[in-house]
């Protein structure tokens, strides 16, 4: 898919730092859109006559620092010609943030990414209207941020894998289920009420269970996040995933 960028406006700052905007929806952009829907923040902030066009991403301080540094940071550079910093915060997260009117407008108006807060965010129409390569790349980005890979024990049977997705956004759950089914995955989905901070909250979940579907996932979609990949590789090596290990511990297990 090609974008008509003839009406896209660049701020003076965009022009100064030579921001570029991709004119084609390829697998790299689709992957970033998945990350944006998952961990991204997109907001136009007006204050004291000044407008900030903010784009940011937040992840786990330990488990996702490597991925933010070696995957997301160079991806933003490749797509938008924007150098960004990966920062560890005092609240236990790793963060990338930058400002750009052109990038904000492109993601919001051209790609269909809803502004934050993301209560009604959904998978963009342009993804559903694309080929399987684009759909899989988007799904990989969303999974790297919002999915988890677990391994459960069934009595005397070996540990079996479950790819799990939970959200408080029913619209996103339904559109994600649709995308998974279009790609040939058999899913189990539903709704739970879960306690959090002394209140009950809606949780909409999707689960893809079993070795066969994990093999299909790794062959067709895969993970770009080293956090997820190390979980998968340790399971392959040991047949189970030791409890309470972070990415550092998993790297040590794999190096042994």
Residue, then its C-alpha position, 0 to 999 in steps of 0.5 A: x500500500x502506498x500513502x499519498x503524503x502530498x498534504x502532510x505538514x512538517x513543522x520547522x523542527x521536523x525540517x531542521x532535523x530532516x524527519x522522513x516519512x515512509x510512503x509505503x506500508x511495509x513489514x517494518x512499518x506494520x511491526x511498529x504500528x503493532x508496537x504503537x497499539x500495544x505499548x505506544x502513546x500518541x498525544x497532541x498536547x496543547x499548553x500555553x499556546x504551544x502544541x506538542x506532538x508526542x510519541x512514546x513507548x514504555x516497557x519493562x526496565x529489565x526485560x525489555x531494555x535490550x529490545x528497546x535498544x537494539x530493535x525499536x530505537x534503530x527501527x524509528x531511525x530507519x522509518x523516520x530518520x529520527x535518533x532517539x534515546x532509550x531511558x530507564x525511568x525511576x518507576x521501573x520502566x524503559x522509555x523512548x519518547x520524541x516529538x514530531x508533528x509529521x510523525x504524529x500526523x502520519x501515525x494518527x491520520x494516515x495509519x489510523x492509530x488512535x490518540x491516547x488514552x487508548x480506550x477505543x483503540x483497535x487494529x487499523x483498517x489498513x492492516x486488515x486491508x493488507x496482505x498476510x506479510x503485513x498482518x503478521x508483522x503487525x501481529x508480531x509487534x502487538x505480541x511483543x508488547x501485549x502478549x505473554x508466552x507461558x508454559x503450563x503443567x498438565x498433571x503428568x504431561x509435559x509443560x505445554x505452551x500458551x500464548x496469552x493476551x489480556x486487555x481492558x479494551x473489548x474492541x481491541x480484543x475482538x479485532x485481534x481475535x479477527x486478525x488471528x483467525x484470518x491468519x489461521x489460528x484457533x483461539x479461545x477468548x472470553x471475559x473475566x472480572x479481575x481485582x486490581x487496587x481494591x477494585x474490579x476491572x474488566x479483562x478481555x482475553x485471548x489464548x492460543x494453546x498447544x505445541x502445534x500452534x506455537x510451532x505455527x506461530x514461530x514459523x509464520x509470526x515469531x517474536x521480535x522481542x528478546x524477552x519473549x524469545x528467551x522464554x521460548x528458547x529456554x523452554x526448547x532447551x529444558x522442556x520447561x521455563x523455571x519460575x521467576x526468571x528475568x531475561x538476565x537469568x534466561x540468557x545465563x541459562x542459554x549460555x550454559 
